[in-house]
């Protein structure tokens, strides 16, 4: 049973690890083609959220240069204060997919949480089916990919709940029972 669990985690995380490797190999000084593709989608997402919710989403400047080794907390703070480039967002998604995928293979809850964070951030931005009419072929493709990422999100939630349930059961079994006479 443990081999099947390990094989399932390897196959599941292979999606994220291969994607992170491909984006990392194309990553250049400007973020590569993935950053160029993400920029208009992010701008449409900002416009959509701002118009529907009345919330101002942080704008990403193109003038500030930061090192690739930003921690996730620092990156989130920088996004909040509007001083981060698109290539840094892409670098953080590569980090989340790569490091999260490796930790997930090792059955770490932290890896699952990193992958959850990645999916929660990138899914509504990249798969923006809501910007297209239902009749358009782009709508169907984007909606299918959106639904696939929602399913991956659900699988990660299932993994985390099972991991917590098993840990609780084992702690109950290991607790010494008092003998009463």
C-alpha positions, 0 to 999 in steps of 0.5 A: 500500500505504501508503494502505491501511495508513493507512486501516486504522489510521484505521478501527481507531482510530475505534472507540477515538476515537469511544468516547473522545469520547462518554465525554468529552462525558458526563464530569461532576463525578462521572465521568458515567454511565460511572463509575456503570456501571463502579463495580459491575462493578469491585466485582464484579471485585475480589470475584471476583479476591480470592476466587479468587486470594487477592490483595487488589485495591486499593479505590477511595476516593470521597473524594480529588479529583485533577486530570484531568491525572494521568499514567498512571504517577501513576494506577497508583501511586495505584491501588496505594496505594488513593487514587483515585476511579472518575472518575479511572480513567474519565478515564485510560481516556478518555486512553488511548483518545483519545491512543492512537487518535491516535498509532495513526493516526500509526503510532506504537508508543506508541499501540498500547501505550496501546491495549493497556494500555487493553484489558488493564485494561478488558476483564476488568472491564467484560465480566464474563461469568464472573459470569453463568450460561451460560443467561442472555442477559447471558452471551452479550452480555458474552462476545461483547464480551469476545471482540471486545476480545481480538481487538482486543488480538490485532490490536494485538499483530500490528501491533506485531510487524509494525512490529518485523519491518519495522524489523529488515528495513530495518536489515539492508538498510541495513547496508553490506556489506563487500567481500572480495577 
